[in-house]
């Protein structure tokens, strides 16, 4: 799932070299992905009214269901 977010973010970002995805797991077994991008790319990844970010989260949710886990995306 980390690779999926990284691929999507690098495709959308103007500075793909600054895209960093960190993966953590909380005590409940839920995977937390923290996405860090350049300041000028945040708007592209969030989109108008958060539509792009929501679409990325939907794709992650589908991948998580297939893998049998739960996932959360944080854009920093």
C-alpha positions as CSV (number, residue, x, y, z in Angstrom):
1,X,0.0,0.0,0.0
2,X,2.9,2.3,0.7
3,X,4.1,1.8,-2.9
4,X,0.6,2.7,-4.2
5,X,0.5,6.0,-2.4
6,X,4.1,6.8,-3.4
7,X,3.3,6.0,-7.1
8,X,0.2,8.2,-7.1
9,X,1.9,11.1,-5.2
10,X,5.0,11.1,-7.5
11,X,2.7,11.1,-10.5
12,X,0.8,14.2,-9.3
13,X,3.7,16.2,-7.8
14,X,5.9,18.7,-9.5
15,X,8.8,17.7,-7.3
16,X,8.6,13.9,-7.2
17,X,11.9,13.6,-5.5
18,X,10.5,15.3,-2.4
19,X,7.7,12.7,-1.9
20,X,8.2,10.6,1.2
21,X,5.8,8.0,2.5
22,X,6.2,6.6,6.0
23,X,4.4,3.5,7.2
24,X,3.4,2.9,10.8
25,X,1.2,0.5,12.6
26,X,-0.8,1.4,15.7
27,X,-1.8,-0.9,18.6
28,X,-5.1,-1.9,16.9
29,X,-3.2,-3.3,13.9
30,X,-4.3,-0.3,11.7
31,X,-1.7,0.9,9.1
32,X,-1.1,4.6,9.1
33,X,0.6,6.1,6.0
34,X,2.1,9.5,6.4
35,X,2.7,11.4,3.1
36,X,5.1,14.3,3.0
37,X,5.4,16.4,-0.1
38,X,6.9,19.8,-1.0
39,X,4.8,22.8,0.1
40,X,3.9,23.7,-3.5
41,X,2.6,20.2,-4.2
42,X,0.2,20.0,-1.2
43,X,-2.6,21.7,-3.1
44,X,-2.2,19.3,-6.0
45,X,-2.5,16.3,-3.7
46,X,-5.4,17.6,-1.7
47,X,-7.3,19.0,-4.6
48,X,-10.4,21.2,-4.7
49,X,-12.4,20.5,-1.5
50,X,-10.2,17.5,-0.9
51,X,-11.4,15.5,-3.8
52,X,-8.0,14.2,-4.9
53,X,-7.1,13.2,-1.4
54,X,-10.4,11.5,-1.0
55,X,-9.9,9.6,-4.2
56,X,-6.5,8.4,-3.0
57,X,-8.1,7.3,0.3
58,X,-10.8,5.3,-1.6
59,X,-8.1,3.5,-3.6
60,X,-6.2,2.7,-0.4
61,X,-9.4,1.4,1.3
62,X,-9.9,-1.0,-1.6
63,X,-6.3,-2.2,-1.4
64,X,-6.6,-2.6,2.4
65,X,-9.8,-4.7,2.1
66,X,-8.1,-7.0,-0.4
67,X,-5.1,-7.3,2.0
68,X,-7.4,-7.8,5.0
69,X,-6.2,-4.7,6.9
70,X,-7.3,-1.2,7.7
71,X,-5.4,1.9,6.5
72,X,-5.4,5.6,7.2
73,X,-3.7,8.3,5.1
74,X,-2.3,11.5,6.6
75,X,-1.0,14.2,4.3
76,X,1.6,16.3,6.1
